[in-house]
Amino acid sequence: MSKINARSPFYASFSTPTKPSPEYTCTIANGTGLSISQEGIITEPQFEQGTIDSFTSSDSGFADGKYAVVTTDTLRTLVFRLAIPSGFSNSSAGFLNCTLTFTQPAKVTSGTTPSCSGGPTSTGSIGTIALNSGGKTSTVDLSSFFNQGTSAIAGFTVNNPFPSFMQASISSSTLTITSLNNGGTKKLYVSAFDNDTNTCRPTQTVTVTITASSAFTCNDANLKGGSITQPGVLTDPTLVGTITARKLTSGGSAISGPPYNVGANSATGSTSKTIFFDVTVPSNYTNAGATIECDLAIPQAGTGLDAMDCGDVTLTEQGIYTDGTIKKGKVTIKGTEGTIASFDPVAFGIVSTKTDRNIDFTITVPSGFSNTGSSIVCSKTVAQPPELNVCNFDGGDTYYIDMIAYSDPQEICTFGVGVRARTEVFCTSEEIDTAYGHTVCINNQPFKGFSQFYVVDTFINNSIANTSSGTFYIWQIGNNGVIEDVWEYDCGTGGQGTGNSVI
């Protein structure tokens, strides 16, 4: 064993080394299973890590998520845009392009060695399917668009290159298409087959146009928070959408940065400064891609310290259980987690109907305020559910949640691989965005949510909480099924996404 001597005033200091985060690469992503049929239909690969945001190809004959038919075997090159998972050194980059190749087989129906022959044939064409966004459906009877060959048609298949735009499924000969939250026009492909050997599989193209239902406004952007230091450095508020510019006047010049400086406050006391933000509209609105201007008054510190008051405080995750006991929840003070010293009352009596209760929270003032070390009392109204089975409530609506629980909404975009809102629940709220304080039920009993966060939608949505699915809602659900917080979120920016509480 070696010995290290350290003589005063010199000291030996050691710390446990940490393993550096690896870079996310296409080798780590490891895509397998790519294939292309004789009809040019692409079967997407599976990636070990990371999820497909989109794919494209510069090869001739590529359009609308498929290739044209070729008469000789043709090497195809596809570029897949992958959302980088968290935990990698380049996670902040958001996306990585990975290239895969596959040889598209020729379709030859004549000669001594045809690639396929006979089989069903297509007839006519399927007209454009027009839907409104938000889970609307339309059906097509495929038997009207294919004729059998020597043998009867055994079935149909559907290829949907745009699962974040629409859902598609086939039952018997009925194709069902369901809109998601985005507007636009995309195509999917249906094929017919029989059970004979080496027969051809004709393909029909289905064009789907989805119309978004509403325009995005500053109310939807829901700008919250933000701060300005005394010298003038701006911290952006949270919001739904993407900030592209910050201005001191409406329609004025963009402030350069980062950092973005909006001017110092030379007064002793704090003030409020209105900042104008250019916000890019997310994809699930009629004005998707447009820029709207939204303003927000943001506090700016002065040269002296201000006293903390309830305007500096945000109380979240509070709740009341059916027996009247109170869930303390959390407090955030200007973006930093604070301390709730106590609350009053400490419990309530049992009620037979949903009852709003007022709770006083005593909060310890942290450093950075003139009244540091003292306490202030801030109140919040919280709904107490009745002891009887609230799931028998006459009203409310049916919703669909993903059963994966998250401890923080930011984890959903970074870890939310395969998020599917498809478990049916009942909620006593008739609106998804105003469900705070209402109860979630499953199998006619309150849903035990453990105060975790769950992705929710108004319809079965198998493609949600990814970079191209648009905005969505998150419920934080307590053990008694009561919704303790409601968030609107968007993963479109990659990484942790953007959004905030809407209660």
Backbone torsions as a table, in degrees:
resi	resn	phi	psi	omega
1	MET	NA	131.2	177.8
2	SER	-81.5	156.3	-178.1
3	LYS	-122.9	136.3	177.8
4	ILE	-112.0	123.3	175.5
5	ASN	-102.9	133.0	178.1
6	ALA	-121.4	118.5	-178.6
7	ARG	-99.4	139.0	177.3
8	SER	-60.2	137.6	9.2
9	PRO	-96.0	25.4	-179.7
10	PHE	-97.9	142.6	-176.7
11	TYR	-132.6	143.5	174.7
12	ALA	-90.8	131.3	-177.9
13	SER	-128.6	132.7	-178.1
14	PHE	-129.5	148.2	173.9
15	SER	-140.6	152.7	-179.9
16	THR	-68.5	124.0	-179.3
17	PRO	-66.5	148.8	177.3
18	THR	-110.5	142.3	179.7
19	LYS	-75.3	124.6	-178.3
20	PRO	-66.3	148.7	177.5
21	SER	-69.6	133.2	-180.0
22	PRO	-74.8	160.8	174.2
23	GLU	-83.3	136.9	177.0
24	TYR	-75.8	120.2	-178.1
25	THR	-126.5	169.8	178.6
26	CYS	-66.9	-26.2	176.1
27	THR	-67.2	-42.6	177.5
28	ILE	-67.1	-38.8	179.4
29	ALA	-60.5	-43.6	172.1
30	ASN	53.4	71.0	178.0
31	GLY	-80.9	130.1	179.0
32	THR	-137.3	157.0	172.8
33	GLY	95.2	6.6	176.7
34	LEU	-64.8	135.9	174.1
35	SER	-149.6	158.6	178.9
36	ILE	-136.1	130.0	-177.0
37	SER	-84.9	173.6	175.6
38	GLN	-59.3	-27.7	179.6
39	GLU	-83.9	-0.2	-178.8
40	GLY	85.1	9.2	-179.5
41	ILE	-77.6	129.6	-175.7
42	ILE	-96.0	127.0	169.5
43	THR	-99.4	116.2	-174.4
44	GLU	-64.9	147.6	176.5
45	PRO	-75.9	168.1	171.6
46	GLN	-104.8	137.9	178.9
47	PHE	-110.7	134.9	-178.5
48	GLU	-61.6	-40.4	176.9
49	GLN	-137.1	140.9	-176.7
50	GLY	93.5	156.0	179.6
51	THR	-123.8	150.8	-178.6
52	ILE	-75.2	124.0	172.6
53	ASP	-89.9	-41.3	178.9
54	SER	-167.9	170.6	174.1
55	PHE	-145.9	156.7	-179.7
56	THR	-151.0	171.5	178.8
57	SER	-152.6	140.7	176.3
58	SER	-94.2	3.4	179.5
59	ASP	-67.6	149.9	175.9
60	SER	-64.2	145.5	178.2
61	GLY	87.4	-0.6	179.2
62	PHE	-91.0	127.2	177.1
63	ALA	-163.1	141.6	174.4
64	ASP	53.8	37.4	173.8
65	GLY	80.9	15.1	176.7
66	LYS	-149.4	169.2	175.3
67	TYR	-106.6	156.0	172.6
68	ALA	-72.6	157.5	176.5
69	VAL	-66.4	141.1	177.5
70	VAL	-122.5	154.3	-179.6
71	THR	-99.4	-5.6	172.2
72	THR	-131.8	148.6	178.5
73	ASP	-54.3	132.4	-172.6
74	THR	-133.3	125.3	177.8
75	LEU	-72.0	128.0	-179.6
76	ARG	-114.6	142.8	179.6
77	THR	-121.9	122.1	179.5
78	LEU	-118.4	142.3	176.9
79	VAL	-110.8	119.3	-179.2
80	PHE	-102.2	125.4	176.7
81	ARG	-90.2	115.2	-174.1
82	LEU	-108.5	137.9	172.5
83	ALA	-77.2	123.5	-176.5
84	ILE	-75.4	125.6	178.0
85	PRO	-67.5	162.6	176.0
86	SER	-71.6	163.8	177.4
87	GLY	94.6	-1.4	177.6
88	PHE	-107.9	153.6	-175.9
89	SER	-63.7	-24.6	-179.6
90	ASN	-106.3	22.5	-178.2
91	SER	-59.6	-33.1	-177.4
92	SER	-65.8	-18.5	178.4
93	ALA	-68.6	-22.6	174.7
94	GLY	89.0	-51.1	-172.2
95	PHE	-139.3	156.7	175.8
96	LEU	-139.1	135.3	176.8
97	ASN	-92.4	128.1	178.1
98	CYS	-125.3	136.2	-175.1
99	THR	-104.4	132.0	175.0
100	LEU	-129.4	152.1	179.4
101	THR	-124.6	155.6	176.7
102	PHE	-157.9	143.1	178.3
103	THR	-89.6	115.5	177.8
104	GLN	-74.9	123.5	-179.1
105	PRO	-71.4	147.6	178.3
106	ALA	-70.2	149.6	171.5
107	LYS	-107.8	108.9	-179.3
108	VAL	-126.1	121.5	-174.4
109	THR	-110.6	5.1	179.6
110	SER	-132.3	176.9	-179.6
111	GLY	86.7	-174.4	-175.1
112	THR	-80.5	-22.7	-179.0
113	THR	-130.4	68.3	179.7
114	PRO	-69.5	149.3	176.3
115	SER	-73.8	-27.7	172.8
116	CYS	-160.4	157.4	178.4
117	SER	-153.7	150.6	179.0
118	GLY	65.9	-157.5	179.9
119	GLY	90.2	-172.1	-179.0
120	PRO	-64.6	162.7	174.3
121	THR	-131.8	154.1	177.4
122	SER	-87.0	154.4	178.1
123	THR	-141.3	133.3	-178.6
124	GLY	65.3	-163.2	178.0
125	SER	-143.9	150.0	-179.4
126	ILE	-85.1	124.9	-178.7
127	GLY	-68.6	165.8	179.6
128	THR	-62.1	133.1	176.5
129	ILE	-93.5	121.0	-179.6
130	ALA	-109.0	126.0	-178.2
131	LEU	-136.4	152.3	165.9
132	ASN	-85.1	154.9	-179.7
133	SER	-71.6	166.0	173.2
134	GLY	93.2	37.9	173.6
135	GLY	87.3	18.8	176.0
136	LYS	-79.6	149.5	-174.8
137	THR	-125.0	157.2	173.7
138	SER	-146.2	147.6	-179.0
139	THR	-120.7	153.1	177.5
140	VAL	-133.1	131.2	175.0
141	ASP	-85.2	102.3	-174.2
142	LEU	-68.7	-21.9	-179.2
143	SER	-63.3	-18.4	179.0
144	SER	-81.5	-9.0	-173.1
145	PHE	-121.1	8.2	175.4
146	PHE	-139.7	142.5	173.6
147	ASN	-111.1	145.2	179.1
148	GLN	-74.9	158.7	173.0
149	GLY	-94.6	-132.6	178.2
150	THR	-62.5	-38.0	-179.5
151	SER	-111.9	163.6	-179.3
152	ALA	-67.2	152.3	174.9
153	ILE	-67.4	127.0	-177.0
154	ALA	-88.2	-24.4	-178.5
155	GLY	174.5	-177.9	-178.4
156	PHE	-133.6	150.9	174.5
157	THR	-125.3	155.5	177.9
158	VAL	-127.9	137.7	174.5
159	ASN	-119.2	119.8	-177.9
160	ASN	-117.0	99.8	-179.0
161	PRO	-72.9	-6.8	-173.1
162	PHE	-127.4	65.9	-175.3
163	PRO	-68.2	-18.1	176.7
164	SER	-86.7	-3.2	178.1
165	PHE	-102.7	-39.0	-178.2
166	MET	-154.8	162.4	173.1
167	GLN	-113.7	148.8	-179.1
168	ALA	-144.3	138.0	178.6
169	SER	-148.6	159.5	-179.9
170	ILE	-127.2	130.2	172.4
171	SER	-124.6	118.1	-173.8
172	SER	58.4	-115.1	178.9
173	SER	-111.7	15.7	-177.6
174	THR	-104.2	120.5	173.9
175	LEU	-90.8	127.4	177.2
176	THR	-115.0	126.5	179.5
177	ILE	-115.6	131.4	-179.6
178	THR	-122.1	129.0	178.2
179	SER	-74.9	150.6	171.0
180	LEU	-105.9	-143.3	-170.3
181	ASN	-98.9	0.8	-176.9
182	ASN	-101.8	154.8	173.4
183	GLY	-104.5	156.0	178.7
184	GLY	141.3	-167.9	179.7
185	THR	-130.8	127.9	177.9
186	LYS	-137.9	170.2	-179.8
187	LYS	-125.3	145.8	170.0
188	LEU	-128.4	172.7	-169.5
189	TYR	-135.6	133.7	177.8
190	VAL	-121.2	142.9	-178.5
191	SER	-129.8	154.5	176.0
192	ALA	-114.6	149.2	178.6
193	PHE	-145.4	157.0	169.6
194	ASP	-119.2	-175.5	-175.6
195	ASN	-100.4	11.1	176.4
196	ASP	-76.7	163.7	-176.7
197	THR	-78.7	130.3	171.6
198	ASN	56.6	35.3	175.3
199	THR	-88.8	157.5	-176.3
200	CYS	-77.5	157.1	-179.8
201	ARG	-122.5	93.1	-178.0
202	PRO	-67.3	151.6	-176.6
203	THR	-123.7	138.0	172.3
204	GLN	-110.7	140.2	176.3
205	THR	-93.7	133.2	178.2
206	VAL	-116.9	116.9	177.1
207	THR	-91.1	129.4	-177.3
208	VAL	-121.5	122.9	176.4
209	THR	-111.7	122.6	180.0
210	ILE	-113.3	129.0	179.6
211	THR	-102.3	120.9	176.4
212	ALA	-64.7	149.3	-168.5
213	SER	-91.6	-18.5	-176.2
214	SER	-153.5	161.2	177.2
215	ALA	-90.0	148.5	179.1
216	PHE	-80.9	131.9	179.4
217	THR	-124.9	175.9	178.3
218	CYS	-64.8	-27.3	174.5
219	ASN	-63.1	-37.7	177.2
220	ASP	-70.0	-36.8	178.9
221	ALA	-61.9	-37.1	171.5
222	ASN	53.6	55.0	178.5
223	LEU	-64.3	130.7	-179.7
224	LYS	-141.5	146.5	173.2
225	GLY	79.5	-142.4	-174.2
226	GLY	84.3	159.7	179.0
227	SER	-156.6	161.6	176.3
228	ILE	-133.8	126.6	177.6
229	THR	-74.3	166.3	179.9
230	GLN	-56.8	-41.9	177.1
231	PRO	-70.6	-12.9	174.0
232	GLY	112.0	8.9	-178.9
233	VAL	-78.2	125.3	-175.3
234	LEU	-91.0	132.6	166.6
235	THR	-106.4	123.9	-174.6
236	ASP	-63.1	149.1	171.3
237	PRO	-73.1	166.9	170.2
238	THR	-82.5	156.1	-177.5
239	LEU	-168.4	170.9	166.7
240	VAL	-100.8	126.9	-172.6
241	GLY	113.2	-173.4	-176.3
242	THR	-128.6	126.6	176.8
243	ILE	-78.0	127.5	178.9
244	THR	-113.4	-15.7	178.2
245	ALA	-157.7	152.9	178.4
246	ARG	-128.3	132.6	-173.3
247	LYS	-136.5	154.4	178.5
248	LEU	-88.2	-19.7	177.9
249	THR	-135.0	155.1	178.5
250	SER	-63.3	125.7	-179.2
251	GLY	74.9	6.0	-177.1
252	GLY	-79.9	-170.6	-178.6
253	SER	-76.8	146.7	179.0
254	ALA	-71.0	141.5	175.6
255	ILE	-76.6	131.4	-179.7
256	SER	-75.1	155.8	179.5
257	GLY	160.5	-167.6	0.1
258	PRO	-79.0	161.3	-6.7
259	PRO	-70.5	157.3	-179.2
260	TYR	-100.4	116.3	-177.0
261	ASN	-106.8	125.8	-176.5
262	VAL	-109.0	12.9	176.9
263	GLY	100.1	141.7	-176.3
264	ALA	-76.1	157.5	172.8
265	ASN	-108.6	109.1	-176.1
266	SER	-86.7	-6.4	179.9
267	ALA	-76.7	159.1	179.0
268	THR	-68.2	-45.0	-177.9
269	GLY	-86.5	164.9	179.5
270	SER	-74.4	162.8	178.3
271	THR	-139.4	-176.8	177.4
272	SER	-126.7	134.7	-178.7
273	LYS	-125.4	129.6	179.8
274	THR	-87.1	123.2	178.8
275	ILE	-111.3	140.1	179.9
276	PHE	-105.7	125.2	-175.5
277	PHE	-112.9	133.0	167.6
278	ASP	-86.3	124.4	-175.5
279	VAL	-120.2	127.1	175.3
280	THR	-80.3	128.5	-176.1
281	VAL	-71.9	132.8	176.5
282	PRO	-64.1	174.9	-167.9
283	SER	-79.7	-10.9	-172.9
284	ASN	-101.9	34.1	178.6
285	TYR	-132.6	160.7	-177.6
286	THR	-64.4	-25.5	177.9
287	ASN	-104.2	31.4	-178.8
288	ALA	-52.0	136.4	178.4
289	GLY	86.2	-13.6	179.1
290	ALA	-75.8	168.4	176.4
291	THR	-114.3	127.9	174.7
292	ILE	-117.6	154.8	179.7
293	GLU	-104.3	128.5	179.3
294	CYS	-129.0	137.5	-178.9
295	ASP	-110.2	154.0	179.7
296	LEU	-148.7	130.7	174.2
297	ALA	-81.5	121.7	-174.7
298	ILE	-120.2	132.1	-179.8
299	PRO	-68.1	145.4	176.6
300	GLN	-128.6	130.2	-178.4
301	ALA	-68.2	151.1	174.2
302	GLY	-98.3	-170.4	-179.0
303	THR	-73.7	-21.1	176.4
304	GLY	-104.2	178.5	179.4
305	LEU	-92.9	136.8	175.3
306	ASP	-92.5	156.0	172.7
307	ALA	-77.3	138.8	177.1
308	MET	-74.8	137.3	173.0
309	ASP	-133.3	-177.0	-174.8
310	CYS	-67.1	-17.2	175.4
311	GLY	-68.3	-18.7	177.7
312	ASP	-88.2	-2.7	-168.6
313	VAL	-110.0	137.5	171.1
314	THR	-124.5	117.0	179.0
315	LEU	-97.3	127.7	-179.3
316	THR	-136.3	157.0	173.2
317	GLU	68.6	19.7	174.3
318	GLN	-78.3	153.1	179.4
319	GLY	-164.0	166.1	175.8
320	ILE	-129.1	131.7	-179.7
321	TYR	-86.0	167.5	-175.9
322	THR	-61.5	-26.9	178.7
323	ASP	-84.3	1.6	176.6
324	GLY	95.1	-7.6	177.1
325	THR	-71.4	154.9	-170.8
326	ILE	-110.9	136.3	171.4
327	LYS	-92.1	120.1	-171.1
328	LYS	-65.6	-40.2	-179.8
329	GLY	76.0	-155.5	-175.0
330	LYS	-128.3	161.3	172.7
331	VAL	-130.4	136.9	175.6
332	THR	-118.3	130.6	-178.6
333	ILE	-116.8	105.8	-178.2
334	LYS	50.6	47.8	174.3
335	GLY	86.7	-5.6	-178.7
336	THR	-116.7	137.3	-178.5
337	GLU	-65.1	131.4	-179.8
338	GLY	-110.7	-163.6	-174.6
339	THR	-124.2	126.0	170.7
340	ILE	-91.8	112.2	-177.1
341	ALA	-75.0	-37.6	-179.0
342	SER	-166.8	173.4	174.9
343	PHE	-145.8	155.5	-175.7
344	ASP	-140.8	131.1	-2.7
345	PRO	-72.4	172.5	-179.7
346	VAL	-86.5	-13.2	178.4
347	ALA	-167.6	165.7	176.8
348	PHE	-124.2	164.5	174.0
349	GLY	-77.6	163.0	179.2
350	ILE	-68.4	141.7	179.3
351	VAL	-122.7	157.7	-179.8
352	SER	-102.4	-8.8	174.6
353	THR	-134.5	154.9	178.4
354	LYS	-55.9	127.8	-172.8
355	THR	-133.0	129.8	175.4
356	ASP	-79.7	131.7	-178.7
357	ARG	-121.0	144.2	176.3
358	ASN	-101.8	126.2	-178.0
359	ILE	-121.1	133.2	176.1
360	ASP	-96.6	124.0	-179.9
361	PHE	-108.5	125.6	176.1
362	THR	-91.5	122.0	-171.2
363	ILE	-119.4	131.7	178.8
364	THR	-77.9	129.6	-179.0
365	VAL	-79.0	121.7	-179.5
366	PRO	-80.2	-178.2	176.9
367	SER	-66.2	159.7	179.9
368	GLY	98.3	2.3	177.9
369	PHE	-126.8	156.6	-179.9
370	SER	-68.7	-23.9	179.0
371	ASN	-103.6	29.3	179.0
372	THR	-52.3	135.8	177.4
373	GLY	92.7	-16.0	176.8
374	SER	-89.1	-169.7	179.8
375	SER	-131.9	150.5	171.8
376	ILE	-127.9	158.0	-179.2
377	VAL	-112.8	124.3	178.0
378	CYS	-123.8	142.0	-175.1
379	SER	-107.2	153.5	175.2
380	LYS	-146.2	139.8	175.8
381	THR	-92.2	126.9	-176.1
382	VAL	-128.8	139.3	-178.9
383	ALA	-82.3	131.1	173.7
384	GLN	-102.3	123.0	179.7
385	PRO	-77.1	154.9	178.7
386	PRO	-74.2	156.9	179.3
387	GLU	-71.0	-30.5	178.6
388	LEU	-65.7	167.5	-176.5
389	ASN	-70.6	97.9	-178.5
390	VAL	-65.2	-14.7	-179.7
391	CYS	-70.0	-11.0	173.6
392	ASN	-88.7	13.3	-177.8
393	PHE	-57.4	134.0	179.3
394	ASP	-88.2	92.9	-174.9
395	GLY	145.0	-157.4	179.5
396	GLY	75.7	-162.7	-175.9
397	ASP	-159.8	169.1	177.7
398	THR	-92.9	137.6	177.8
399	TYR	-134.3	173.8	-179.7
400	TYR	-132.5	128.0	-178.6
401	ILE	-121.6	157.7	170.0
402	ASP	-89.0	131.4	-173.0
403	MET	-78.9	-4.4	174.6
404	ILE	-74.5	128.1	-178.4
405	ALA	-99.8	144.2	179.3
406	TYR	-126.0	143.3	179.9
407	SER	-82.8	-14.1	-179.9
408	ASP	-150.9	137.8	-179.0
409	PRO	-56.8	-30.7	-178.7
410	GLN	-64.5	-21.4	179.9
411	GLU	-71.5	-21.6	-172.7
412	ILE	-66.5	-42.6	179.8
413	CYS	-73.9	-32.8	-176.3
414	THR	-84.8	-31.1	-177.8
415	PHE	-116.4	-2.5	-169.7
416	GLY	-78.9	54.3	177.4
417	VAL	-73.8	126.1	177.2
418	GLY	74.6	30.7	178.2
419	VAL	-68.1	127.5	-178.7
420	ARG	-138.3	114.1	177.9
421	ALA	-87.0	90.5	-173.5
422	ARG	-140.1	3.2	175.1
423	THR	-91.2	120.7	-175.1
424	GLU	-74.9	131.2	174.8
425	VAL	-133.8	163.6	173.6
426	PHE	-110.6	141.9	175.3
427	CYS	-132.5	142.3	-178.3
428	THR	-73.2	-5.1	175.4
429	SER	-91.4	142.5	178.0
430	GLU	-90.8	-5.6	179.0
431	GLU	-130.5	138.9	-176.3
432	ILE	-69.0	-33.2	-173.5
433	ASP	-89.7	-9.7	178.7
434	THR	-116.7	32.0	-173.0
435	ALA	-87.4	0.2	179.1
436	TYR	-55.0	132.0	179.3
437	GLY	85.5	-10.5	177.6
438	HIS	-86.5	172.1	-174.3
439	THR	-112.1	137.0	175.8
440	VAL	-99.1	132.2	-177.6
441	CYS	-124.3	146.5	173.5
442	ILE	-138.4	131.6	-175.2
443	ASN	54.9	38.3	176.3
444	ASN	64.6	22.3	175.6
445	GLN	-132.5	149.3	177.7
446	PRO	-55.6	136.3	-179.1
447	PHE	-77.8	125.3	179.0
448	LYS	-82.4	101.0	-173.7
449	GLY	-96.1	-8.7	178.1
450	PHE	55.6	27.7	179.6
451	SER	58.7	28.0	176.7
452	GLN	-94.9	172.4	-177.2
453	PHE	-104.9	136.7	-175.9
454	TYR	-131.5	135.7	175.0
455	VAL	-74.4	136.6	-174.6
456	VAL	-138.5	149.6	175.0
457	ASP	-146.0	170.2	-179.2
458	THR	-89.0	-4.8	178.0
459	PHE	-145.3	165.9	177.8
460	ILE	-64.7	119.4	-175.3
461	ASN	-129.4	107.1	-178.2
462	ASN	-89.5	3.6	-179.8
463	SER	-140.6	83.1	-173.8
464	ILE	-137.0	155.7	177.6
465	ALA	62.9	41.0	170.1
466	ASN	-125.2	179.7	-170.5
467	THR	-68.8	-11.9	-178.3
468	SER	-124.5	12.4	-175.9
469	SER	-91.2	-4.8	179.5
470	GLY	80.7	-169.4	-177.5
471	THR	-73.5	152.4	179.5
472	PHE	-151.3	171.6	-177.0
473	TYR	-111.9	152.0	179.0
474	ILE	-129.6	133.2	174.1
475	TRP	-111.1	134.1	167.8
476	GLN	-95.5	120.7	-170.2
477	ILE	-117.7	127.3	179.5
478	GLY	-81.4	178.6	-177.8
479	ASN	-65.7	-24.3	178.8
480	ASN	-95.0	13.6	177.9
481	GLY	83.0	-4.5	-177.2
482	VAL	-76.3	134.4	179.8
483	ILE	-77.9	117.4	-174.5
484	GLU	-94.6	-16.4	177.5
485	ASP	-162.5	151.7	177.1
486	VAL	-128.0	127.1	179.3
487	TRP	-119.3	144.7	167.2
488	GLU	-108.2	132.0	-170.3
489	TYR	-139.8	159.8	178.8
490	ASP	-147.5	123.0	179.2
491	CYS	-90.6	7.6	-171.6
492	GLY	-61.5	-23.6	-179.5
493	THR	-85.4	-1.9	-176.2
494	GLY	76.4	-177.4	179.2
495	GLY	59.5	-128.7	-178.1
496	GLN	-85.4	-5.0	-179.2
497	GLY	71.7	-173.6	-179.2
498	THR	-135.1	150.6	177.4
499	GLY	157.7	176.9	179.8
500	ASN	-164.0	174.3	178.3
501	SER	-67.4	140.1	-178.2
502	VAL	-112.9	11.3	179.8
503	ILE	-82.9	NA	NA
